[in-house]
Amino acid sequence: YKQEKDNLSNSEIVALSNTEFLVVERDGKFSGAGEAQKHIYKINISDATDVSSDDPKAEFGRMIGDKTIEESSWEELTAEGIKPVSKTLVVDLVQVAGYPHDKLEGIWLIDRNTLGCFNDDDFAVTDEDDNGIIEQKILPGADPKIDASSLYMIPVNL
């Protein structure tokens, strides 16, 4: 799976079939504090390289030279003939729903036209400055408020 940029998280996956899935790809930023990415992609593994069937006895799995797959660049993987899954953007939650939270942590396929999306509010507390002081987790923006668990019902076309 090739992410759109470095340091993103894939925090949820939902199967649509044996080869198609919905995947969350997100950063950990609040949209009210600047640019944030909260995307849901439809992926298809049919044409991707199957690296899971490599030698199961290999200590570190498949190696690219002296690196594991995870340590290798996409240029190195491509040179080895490794092809990522195909993916199509289903929804950008910041654009469609103004998603203000830092973490998109759950998705629920209600039906082929409706996707439930959940945030992780961390019990509405944070140690933002990493100083051991627990504070309320506040959503930044023009109208700041305490973060809370929320469900977004998003129309989709799958």
N, CA, C and O atoms as a DFTB+ gen file, in Angstrom:
632 C
 N C O
     1  1       0.848      -1.176       0.000
     2  2       0.000       0.000       0.000
     3  2       0.889       1.232       0.000
     4  3       1.751       1.393       0.864
     5  1       0.668       2.095      -0.976
     6  2       1.472       3.312      -1.083
     7  2       0.640       4.502      -0.609
     8  3      -0.392       4.826      -1.197
     9  1       1.104       5.148       0.464
    10  2       0.414       6.315       0.993
    11  2       0.703       7.540       0.127
    12  3       1.691       7.581      -0.606
    13  1      -0.178       8.533       0.227
    14  2      -0.056       9.750      -0.573
    15  2       1.154      10.602      -0.185
    16  3       1.721      11.296      -1.028
    17  1       1.544      10.549       1.078
    18  2       2.722      11.283       1.538
    19  2       3.259      10.584       2.780
    20  3       2.619       9.680       3.317
    21  1       4.425      11.001       3.229
    22  2       5.072      10.374       4.385
    23  2       4.317      10.643       5.683
    24  3       3.595      11.632       5.807
    25  1       4.496       9.751       6.637
    26  2       4.019       9.897       8.013
    27  2       2.499       9.936       8.161
    28  3       1.980      10.612       9.050
    29  1       1.791       9.224       7.304
    30  2       0.352       9.079       7.461
    31  2       0.062       7.775       8.186
    32  3       0.945       6.930       8.336
    33  1      -1.173       7.613       8.633
    34  2      -1.605       6.387       9.299
    35  2      -2.752       5.767       8.523
    36  3      -3.584       6.469       7.949
    37  1      -2.784       4.457       8.514
    38  2      -3.934       3.708       8.016
    39  2      -4.577       3.087       9.236
    40  3      -4.073       2.106       9.783
    41  1      -5.695       3.662       9.665
    42  2      -6.247       3.266      10.958
    43  2      -7.508       2.423      10.872
    44  3      -8.088       2.094      11.907
    45  1      -7.951       2.064       9.680
    46  2      -9.163       1.249       9.563
    47  2      -9.211       0.632       8.177
    48  3      -8.729       1.214       7.205
    49  1      -9.804      -0.566       8.100
    50  2     -10.022      -1.241       6.827
    51  2     -11.339      -2.001       6.924
    52  3     -11.652      -2.597       7.955
    53  1     -12.110      -1.973       5.834
    54  2     -13.387      -2.682       5.755
    55  2     -13.404      -3.445       4.436
    56  3     -13.138      -2.864       3.385
    57  1     -13.711      -4.731       4.477
    58  2     -13.770      -5.542       3.257
    59  2     -15.065      -5.289       2.498
    60  3     -16.153      -5.267       3.075
    61  1     -14.921      -5.097       1.189
    62  2     -16.079      -5.012       0.297
    63  2     -16.254      -6.329      -0.449
    64  3     -17.369      -6.718      -0.795
    65  1     -15.129      -7.011      -0.692
    66  2     -15.111      -8.313      -1.359
    67  2     -13.793      -8.980      -0.983
    68  3     -13.094      -8.513      -0.084
    69  1     -13.453     -10.065      -1.666
    70  2     -12.175     -10.732      -1.402
    71  2     -10.980      -9.907      -1.874
    72  3      -9.855     -10.135      -1.430
    73  1     -11.219      -8.950      -2.771
    74  2     -10.110      -8.179      -3.333
    75  2     -10.262      -6.669      -3.183
    76  3      -9.317      -5.933      -3.466
    77  1     -11.424      -6.189      -2.746
    78  2     -11.644      -4.753      -2.605
    79  2     -11.931      -4.392      -1.158
    80  3     -12.635      -5.107      -0.444
    81  1     -11.362      -3.250      -0.740
    82  2     -11.468      -2.809       0.648
    83  2     -11.603      -1.293       0.691
    84  3     -11.200      -0.594      -0.240
    85  1     -12.175      -0.794       1.784
    86  2     -12.112       0.625       2.102
    87  2     -11.028       0.801       3.142
    88  3     -10.952       0.023       4.093
    89  1     -10.179       1.820       2.977
    90  2      -9.047       2.047       3.863
    91  2      -9.012       3.518       4.268
    92  3      -9.163       4.407       3.430
    93  1      -8.813       3.763       5.560
    94  2      -8.603       5.122       6.054
    95  2      -7.127       5.462       5.912
    96  3      -6.261       4.680       6.305
    97  1      -6.846       6.630       5.348
    98  2      -5.486       7.160       5.267
    99  2      -5.551       8.580       5.824
   100  3      -6.213       9.451       5.259
   101  1      -4.855       8.801       6.937
   102  2      -5.012      10.087       7.627
   103  2      -3.716      10.551       8.260
   104  3      -2.787       9.774       8.480
   105  1      -3.683      11.851       8.546
   106  2      -2.624      12.396       9.374
   107  2      -3.181      12.541      10.784
   108  3      -4.285      12.074      11.062
   109  1      -2.436      13.179      11.672
   110  2      -2.905      13.389      13.040
   111  2      -3.166      14.851      13.332
   112  3      -3.059      15.290      14.477
   113  1      -3.509      15.608      12.299
   114  2      -3.705      17.048      12.452
   115  2      -5.183      17.398      12.558
   116  3      -6.044      16.678      12.052
   117  1      -5.460      18.508      13.220
   118  2      -6.805      19.067      13.272
   119  2      -7.014      19.932      12.039
   120  3      -6.135      20.719      11.686
   121  1      -8.154      19.803      11.380
   122  2      -8.385      20.629      10.185
   123  2      -8.553      22.104      10.542
   124  3      -8.278      22.967       9.709
   125  1      -8.998      22.412      11.760
   126  2      -9.143      23.806      12.175
   127  2      -7.823      24.503      12.423
   128  3      -7.790      25.719      12.612
   129  1      -6.722      23.742      12.425
   130  2      -5.400      24.316      12.672
   131  2      -4.565      24.370      11.400
   132  3      -3.356      24.596      11.459
   133  1      -5.195      24.167      10.261
   134  2      -4.465      24.187       8.991
   135  2      -4.842      22.999       8.140
   136  3      -5.883      22.376       8.348
   137  1      -3.991      22.689       7.181
   138  2      -4.262      21.600       6.250
   139  2      -4.202      20.248       6.959
   140  3      -3.260      19.970       7.701
   141  1      -5.217      19.409       6.726
   142  2      -5.275      18.082       7.327
   143  2      -5.769      17.090       6.280
   144  3      -6.496      17.461       5.358
   145  1      -5.371      15.824       6.425
   146  2      -5.815      14.781       5.498
   147  2      -6.588      13.710       6.241
   148  3      -6.060      13.063       7.145
   149  1      -7.829      13.528       5.861
   150  2      -8.698      12.463       6.377
   151  2      -9.394      11.843       5.165
   152  3     -10.521      12.213       4.836
   153  1      -8.723      10.904       4.505
   154  2      -9.231      10.309       3.270
   155  2      -9.671       8.871       3.494
   156  3      -9.135       8.158       4.342
   157  1     -10.654       8.471       2.715
   158  2     -11.050       7.069       2.644
   159  2     -10.896       6.648       1.189
   160  3     -11.469       7.253       0.284
   161  1     -10.108       5.597       0.988
   162  2      -9.849       5.080      -0.346
   163  2     -10.491       3.711      -0.519
   164  3     -10.621       2.938       0.430
   165  1     -10.883       3.436      -1.743
   166  2     -11.273       2.081      -2.137
   167  2     -10.039       1.489      -2.803
   168  3      -9.523       2.035      -3.778
   169  1      -9.573       0.371      -2.269
   170  2      -8.382      -0.259      -2.840
   171  2      -8.747      -1.609      -3.437
   172  3      -9.741      -2.234      -3.065
   173  1      -7.911      -2.035      -4.375
   174  2      -8.081      -3.341      -5.001
   175  2      -6.723      -4.017      -5.010
   176  3      -5.749      -3.468      -5.524
   177  1      -6.664      -5.210      -4.439
   178  2      -5.386      -5.922      -4.329
   179  2      -5.133      -6.881      -5.488
   180  3      -4.090      -7.534      -5.527
   181  1      -6.075      -6.978      -6.441
   182  2      -5.987      -7.974      -7.519
   183  2      -4.682      -7.925      -8.298
   184  3      -4.088      -8.968      -8.572
   185  1      -4.228      -6.732      -8.657
   186  2      -3.032      -6.614      -9.494
   187  2      -1.775      -6.271      -8.703
   188  3      -0.708      -6.094      -9.292
   189  1      -1.883      -6.175      -7.383
   190  2      -0.724      -5.858      -6.549
   191  2       0.148      -7.098      -6.369
   192  3      -0.325      -8.229      -6.475
   193  1       1.408      -6.868      -6.101
   194  2       2.334      -7.971      -5.850
   195  2       2.022      -8.590      -4.488
   196  3       1.911      -7.887      -3.483
   197  1       1.883      -9.912      -4.472
   198  2       1.629     -10.630      -3.218
   199  2       2.964     -10.899      -2.537
   200  3       3.695     -11.809      -2.929
   201  1       3.278     -10.109      -1.521
   202  2       4.537     -10.311      -0.796
   203  2       4.333     -11.204       0.429
   204  3       5.300     -11.589       1.087
   205  1       3.084     -11.530       0.733
   206  2       2.828     -12.373       1.909
   207  2       3.116     -13.838       1.643
   208  3       3.250     -14.618       2.587
   209  1       3.215     -14.230       0.382
   210  2       3.451     -15.645       0.085
   211  2       4.928     -15.960      -0.104
   212  3       5.282     -17.058      -0.534
   213  1       5.792     -14.998       0.217
   214  2       7.230     -15.249       0.146
   215  2       7.614     -16.285       1.205
   216  3       6.775     -16.696       2.007
   217  1       8.849     -16.695       1.206
   218  2       9.355     -17.735       2.102
   219  2       8.982     -17.459       3.560
   220  3       9.519     -16.525       4.155
   221  1       8.081     -18.241       4.149
   222  2       7.666     -18.002       5.538
   223  2       8.771     -18.281       6.557
   224  3       8.649     -17.890       7.718
   225  1       9.833     -18.942       6.147
   226  2      10.935     -19.243       7.063
   227  2      11.977     -18.122       7.104
   228  3      12.873     -18.130       7.948
   229  1      11.854     -17.171       6.196
   230  2      12.809     -16.065       6.165
   231  2      12.616     -15.207       7.407
   232  3      11.499     -14.802       7.730
   233  1      13.715     -14.936       8.098
   234  2      13.646     -14.235       9.377
   235  2      12.971     -12.865       9.268
   236  3      12.178     -12.499      10.137
   237  1      13.274     -12.110       8.218
   238  2      12.740     -10.760       8.074
   239  2      11.783     -10.630       6.899
   240  3      11.474      -9.515       6.479
   241  1      11.307     -11.752       6.358
   242  2      10.436     -11.692       5.188
   243  2      11.235     -11.365       3.948
   244  3      12.448     -11.567       3.904
   245  1      10.555     -10.864       2.954
   246  2      11.209     -10.540       1.688
   247  2      12.187      -9.382       1.867
   248  3      11.870      -8.375       2.500
   249  1      13.367      -9.542       1.303
   250  2      14.404      -8.515       1.415
   251  2      14.658      -7.891       0.041
   252  3      14.593      -8.563      -0.988
   253  1      14.944      -6.614       0.052
   254  2      15.375      -5.877      -1.134
   255  2      16.821      -5.485      -0.840
   256  3      17.079      -4.503      -0.143
   257  1      17.746      -6.251      -1.369
   258  2      19.149      -6.088      -0.986
   259  2      19.273      -6.454       0.481
   260  3      18.965      -7.582       0.866
   261  1      19.722      -5.512       1.308
   262  2      19.853      -5.782       2.743
   263  2      18.748      -5.093       3.563
   264  3      18.880      -4.939       4.778
   265  1      17.667      -4.683       2.898
   266  2      16.560      -3.990       3.570
   267  2      15.278      -4.821       3.522
   268  3      15.049      -5.591       2.589
   269  1      14.455      -4.645       4.547
   270  2      13.112      -5.228       4.506
   271  2      12.264      -4.393       3.549
   272  3      12.674      -3.306       3.142
   273  1      11.102      -4.890       3.197
   274  2      10.198      -4.137       2.323
   275  2       9.857      -2.793       2.954
   276  3       9.828      -1.773       2.265
   277  1       9.601      -2.787       4.250
   278  2       9.225      -1.544       4.946
   279  2      10.336      -0.506       4.949
   280  3      10.063       0.693       5.009
   281  1      11.576      -0.948       4.886
   282  2      12.715      -0.032       4.889
   283  2      13.044       0.496       3.493
   284  3      13.803       1.455       3.352
   285  1      12.484      -0.120       2.479
   286  2      12.829       0.203       1.097
   287  2      12.007       1.372       0.571
   288  3      10.867       1.587       0.983
   289  1      12.610       2.124      -0.349
   290  2      11.903       3.231      -1.004
   291  2      11.008       2.659      -2.099
   292  3      11.162       1.507      -2.504
   293  1      10.075       3.476      -2.571
   294  2       9.214       3.030      -3.668
   295  2      10.026       2.845      -4.948
   296  3       9.670       2.009      -5.778
   297  1      11.087       3.588      -5.126
   298  2      11.948       3.398      -6.285
   299  2      12.596       2.008      -6.236
   300  3      12.668       1.310      -7.247
   301  1      13.066       1.619      -5.046
   302  2      13.676       0.294      -4.884
   303  2      12.641      -0.814      -5.073
   304  3      12.929      -1.828      -5.708
   305  1      11.454      -0.628      -4.532
   306  2      10.396      -1.635      -4.678
   307  2       9.989      -1.787      -6.145
   308  3       9.807      -2.902      -6.634
   309  1       9.850      -0.662      -6.834
   310  2       9.489      -0.701      -8.255
   311  2      10.563      -1.410      -9.070
   312  3      10.249      -2.198      -9.962
   313  1      11.821      -1.135      -8.768
   314  2      12.926      -1.785      -9.471
   315  2      12.909      -3.297      -9.265
   316  3      13.384      -4.042     -10.122
   317  1      12.367      -3.755      -8.142
   318  2      12.250      -5.186      -7.849
   319  2      10.970      -5.789      -8.430
   320  3      10.716      -6.985      -8.282
   321  1      10.165      -4.949      -9.095
   322  2       8.930      -5.438      -9.709
   323  2       7.756      -5.529      -8.749
   324  3       6.763      -6.192      -9.049
   325  1       7.854      -4.871      -7.594
   326  2       6.764      -4.899      -6.615
   327  2       5.781      -3.788      -6.947
   328  3       6.148      -2.615      -7.016
   329  1       4.530      -4.174      -7.151
   330  2       3.476      -3.239      -7.542
   331  2       2.495      -3.063      -6.382
   332  3       2.020      -4.053      -5.825
   333  1       2.182      -1.806      -6.006
   334  2       1.234      -1.570      -4.907
   335  2      -0.213      -1.814      -5.340
   336  3      -0.492      -1.999      -6.525
   337  1      -1.109      -1.812      -4.388
   338  2      -2.540      -1.928      -4.675
   339  2      -2.984      -0.701      -5.462
   340  3      -2.367       0.360      -5.374
   341  1      -4.051      -0.854      -6.226
   342  2      -4.642       0.322      -6.870
   343  2      -5.599       0.949      -5.867
   344  3      -6.182       0.249      -5.040
   345  1      -5.760       2.270      -5.940
   346  2      -6.651       2.928      -5.000
   347  2      -7.329       4.118      -5.644
   348  3      -6.774       4.785      -6.517
   349  1      -8.558       4.366      -5.183
   350  2      -9.382       5.461      -5.681
   351  2      -9.963       6.185      -4.476
   352  3     -10.488       5.552      -3.561
   353  1      -9.870       7.505      -4.475
   354  2     -10.426       8.292      -3.376
   355  2     -11.949       8.172      -3.388
   356  3     -12.597       8.448      -4.398
   357  1     -12.504       7.757      -2.258
   358  2     -13.954       7.668      -2.083
   359  2     -14.481       8.951      -1.474
   360  3     -15.480       9.503      -1.936
   361  1     -13.804       9.429      -0.428
   362  2     -14.254      10.656       0.224
   363  2     -13.093      11.332       0.954
   364  3     -12.262      10.673       1.578
   365  1     -13.059      12.648       0.860
   366  2     -12.165      13.498       1.637
   367  2     -13.049      14.105       2.723
   368  3     -13.828      15.017       2.447
   369  1     -12.936      13.606       3.954
   370  2     -13.843      14.032       5.021
   371  2     -13.684      15.496       5.416
   372  3     -14.649      16.119       5.859
   373  1     -12.500      16.049       5.265
   374  2     -12.321      17.472       5.579
   375  2     -13.113      18.302       4.583
   376  3     -13.800      19.253       4.958
   377  1     -13.013      17.937       3.314
   378  2     -13.708      18.690       2.274
   379  2     -15.223      18.477       2.335
   380  3     -15.983      19.440       2.242
   381  1     -15.661      17.247       2.488
   382  2     -17.087      16.919       2.425
   383  2     -17.827      17.254       3.709
   384  3     -18.958      17.737       3.663
   385  1     -17.198      17.001       4.865
   386  2     -17.909      17.139       6.140
   387  2     -17.273      18.153       7.089
   388  3     -17.746      18.324       8.212
   389  1     -16.211      18.823       6.655
   390  2     -15.538      19.762       7.549
   391  2     -14.962      19.077       8.775
   392  3     -14.865      19.686       9.840
   393  1     -14.580      17.819       8.634
   394  2     -14.103      16.975       9.735
   395  2     -13.053      17.707      10.573
   396  3     -11.940      17.925      10.092
   397  1     -13.378      18.098      11.831
   398  2     -12.467      18.936      12.621
   399  2     -11.481      18.163      13.506
   400  3     -10.571      18.762      14.079
   401  1     -11.653      16.847      13.622
   402  2     -10.892      16.034      14.582
   403  2      -9.509      15.677      14.061
   404  3      -9.246      15.752      12.861
   405  1      -8.630      15.287      14.976
   406  2      -7.273      14.903      14.585
   407  2      -7.195      13.461      14.103
   408  3      -6.374      13.146      13.242
   409  1      -8.040      12.575      14.645
   410  2      -7.917      11.160      14.313
   411  2      -9.237      10.568      13.825
   412  3     -10.227      10.514      14.554
   413  1      -9.217      10.132      12.583
   414  2     -10.308       9.321      12.033
   415  2      -9.939       7.880      12.346
   416  3      -8.961       7.357      11.811
   417  1     -10.714       7.240      13.205
   418  2     -10.316       5.918      13.697
   419  2     -11.254       4.784      13.327
   420  3     -10.884       3.621      13.485
   421  1     -12.442       5.072      12.847
   422  2     -13.354       3.979      12.550
   423  2     -14.252       4.297      11.379
   424  3     -14.664       5.441      11.187
   425  1     -14.555       3.262      10.585
   426  2     -15.541       3.402       9.524
   427  2     -16.495       2.216       9.587
   428  3     -16.117       1.105       9.958
   429  1     -17.730       2.485       9.217
   430  2     -18.796       1.488       9.266
   431  2     -19.540       1.574       7.946
   432  3     -20.149       2.600       7.640
   433  1     -19.498       0.523       7.173
   434  2     -20.219       0.476       5.911
   435  2     -21.674       0.137       6.212
   436  3     -22.029      -1.030       6.376
   437  1     -22.504       1.158       6.282
   438  2     -23.915       0.985       6.618
   439  2     -24.630       0.322       5.452
   440  3     -25.365      -0.649       5.633
   441  1     -24.410       0.852       4.256
   442  2     -24.884       0.242       3.012
   443  2     -24.013       0.787       1.890
   444  3     -23.114       1.585       2.154
   445  1     -24.248       0.384       0.654
   446  2     -23.388       0.786      -0.469
   447  2     -23.432       2.292      -0.744
   448  3     -22.654       2.797      -1.553
   449  1     -24.342       3.012      -0.073
   450  2     -24.467       4.446      -0.303
   451  2     -24.222       5.284       0.946
   452  3     -24.307       6.511       0.895
   453  1     -23.919       4.633       2.065
   454  2     -23.741       5.372       3.320
   455  2     -22.583       4.788       4.119
   456  3     -22.509       3.583       4.359
   457  1     -21.688       5.675       4.521
   458  2     -20.532       5.282       5.309
   459  2     -20.578       6.031       6.634
   460  3     -20.707       7.256       6.656
   461  1     -20.473       5.297       7.738
   462  2     -20.370       5.915       9.052
   463  2     -18.901       6.103       9.389
   464  3     -18.109       5.169       9.259
   465  1     -18.529       7.304       9.822
   466  2     -17.142       7.614      10.151
   467  2     -17.067       8.108      11.588
   468  3     -17.848       8.967      11.997
   469  1     -16.123       7.565      12.354
   470  2     -15.981       7.868      13.776
   471  2     -14.616       8.480      14.067
   472  3     -13.615       8.101      13.458
   473  1     -14.581       9.414      14.987
   474  2     -13.305       9.963      15.433
   475  2     -12.899       9.290      16.742
   476  3     -13.716       8.655      17.409
   477  1     -11.629       9.441      17.093
   478  2     -11.121       9.011      18.389
   479  2     -10.793      10.280      19.156
   480  3      -9.835      10.979      18.827
   481  1     -11.583      10.579      20.172
   482  2     -11.380      11.834      20.916
   483  2     -10.438      11.676      22.102
   484  3     -10.205      12.636      22.837
   485  1      -9.885      10.463      22.301
   486  2      -8.947      10.220      23.411
   487  2      -9.536      10.633      24.755
   488  3      -8.840      11.191      25.603
   489  1     -10.825      10.355      24.940
   490  2     -11.538      10.712      26.178
   491  2     -11.536      12.213      26.433
   492  3     -11.700      12.669      27.565
   493  1     -11.345      12.978      25.346
   494  2     -11.347      14.447      25.388
   495  2     -10.227      15.023      26.253
   496  3     -10.356      16.118      26.801
   497  1      -9.118      14.268      26.372
   498  2      -7.956      14.785      27.096
   499  2      -6.708      14.626      26.237
   500  3      -6.662      13.795      25.330
   501  1      -5.692      15.443      26.540
   502  2      -4.446      15.398      25.791
   503  2      -3.289      15.860      26.674
   504  3      -3.481      16.568      27.662
   505  1      -2.117      15.453      26.300
   506  2      -0.874      15.984      26.862
   507  2      -0.150      16.611      25.679
   508  3       0.916      16.151      25.268
   509  1      -0.736      17.652      25.147
   510  2      -0.295      18.266      23.894
   511  2       1.162      18.707      23.916
   512  3       1.860      18.572      22.911
   513  1       1.626      19.223      25.026
   514  2       3.006      19.717      25.111
   515  2       3.990      18.646      25.570
   516  3       5.180      18.921      25.727
   517  1       3.495      17.416      25.786
   518  2       4.347      16.303      26.225
   519  2       5.069      16.617      27.530
   520  3       6.222      16.234      27.724
   521  1       4.370      17.321      28.424
   522  2       4.987      17.709      29.690
   523  2       4.366      16.998      30.894
   524  3       4.666      17.336      32.039
   525  1       3.503      16.018      30.637
   526  2       2.869      15.270      31.713
   527  2       1.653      15.948      32.305
   528  3       1.081      15.455      33.277
   529  1       1.251      17.062      31.739
   530  2       0.067      17.775      32.231
   531  2      -1.109      17.460      31.304
   532  3      -1.097      17.798      30.120
   533  1      -2.108      16.816      31.865
   534  2      -3.294      16.438      31.100
   535  2      -4.246      17.624      31.018
   536  3      -4.581      18.242      32.029
   537  1      -4.678      17.932      29.788
   538  2      -5.586      19.046      29.550
   539  2      -6.766      18.572      28.711
   540  3      -6.718      17.494      28.120
   541  1      -7.820      19.371      28.660
   542  2      -8.952      19.062      27.789
   543  2      -8.490      19.154      26.344
   544  3      -7.713      20.037      25.982
   545  1      -8.978      18.230      25.525
   546  2      -8.646      18.222      24.106
   547  2      -9.633      19.153      23.397
   548  3     -10.825      18.864      23.301
   549  1      -9.111      20.264      22.908
   550  2      -9.929      21.307      22.301
   551  2      -9.744      21.279      20.783
   552  3      -8.618      21.219      20.290
   553  1     -10.859      21.323      20.046
   554  2     -10.802      21.422      18.592
   555  2     -10.464      22.863      18.216
   556  3     -11.193      23.779      18.595
   557  1      -9.383      23.079      17.486
   558  2      -9.017      24.443      17.112
   559  2      -9.944      24.984      16.025
   560  3     -10.671      24.229      15.380
   561  1      -9.906      26.262      15.840
   562  2     -10.699      26.901      14.796
   563  2     -11.361      28.152      15.309
   564  3     -11.081      28.614      16.415
   565  1     -12.245      28.698      14.494
   566  2     -12.919      29.946      14.834
   567  2     -13.827      29.789      16.044
   568  3     -14.006      30.729      16.818
   569  1     -14.400      28.602      16.209
   570  2     -15.314      28.341      17.324
   571  2     -14.799      27.122      18.100
   572  3     -15.366      26.035      17.987
   573  1     -13.716      27.294      18.895
   574  2     -13.136      26.126      19.566
   575  2     -14.117      25.489      20.555
   576  3     -14.870      26.179      21.242
   577  1     -14.085      24.143      20.608
   578  2     -14.914      23.410      21.560
   579  2     -14.190      22.130      21.959
   580  3     -13.243      21.702      21.299
   581  1     -14.651      21.533      23.045
   582  2     -14.051      20.290      23.532
   583  2     -14.333      19.178      22.525
   584  3     -15.461      19.023      22.057
   585  1     -13.298      18.406      22.198
   586  2     -13.453      17.282      21.289
   587  2     -14.373      16.247      21.935
   588  3     -14.361      16.077      23.154
   589  1     -15.153      15.573      21.135
   590  2     -16.069      14.548      21.629
   591  2     -16.228      13.467      20.570
   592  3     -16.007      13.714      19.384
   593  1     -16.613      12.268      21.002
   594  2     -16.886      11.194      20.057
   595  2     -18.021      11.619      19.149
   596  3     -19.051      12.114      19.606
   597  1     -17.818      11.419      17.854
   598  2     -18.813      11.848      16.868
   599  2     -18.940      10.805      15.780
   600  3     -17.973      10.129      15.430
   601  1     -20.146      10.682      15.249
   602  2     -20.432       9.810      14.106
   603  2     -20.847      10.703      12.960
   604  3     -21.743      11.535      13.106
   605  1     -20.191      10.532      11.803
   606  2     -20.539      11.253      10.592
   607  2     -21.142      10.258       9.617
   608  3     -20.528       9.231       9.326
   609  1     -22.325      10.541       9.111
   610  2     -22.991       9.713       8.104
   611  2     -22.710      10.351       6.751
   612  3     -23.227      11.425       6.444
   613  1     -21.886       9.684       5.941
   614  2     -21.395      10.271       4.693
   615  2     -21.990       9.515       3.499
   616  3     -21.867       8.293       3.411
   617  1     -22.633      10.242       2.587
   618  2     -23.112       9.584       1.377
   619  2     -21.934       9.224       0.480
   620  3     -21.048      10.046       0.247
   621  1     -21.929       8.006      -0.018
   622  2     -20.869       7.529      -0.912
   623  2     -21.518       6.751      -2.057
   624  3     -22.689       6.377      -1.995
   625  1     -20.737       6.525      -3.084
   626  2     -21.191       5.723      -4.220
   627  2     -20.190       4.611      -4.439
   628  3     -19.172       4.809      -5.102
   629  1     -20.468       3.450      -3.891
   630  2     -19.544       2.335      -4.030
   631  2     -20.034       1.400      -5.114
   632  3     -19.393       0.387      -5.392
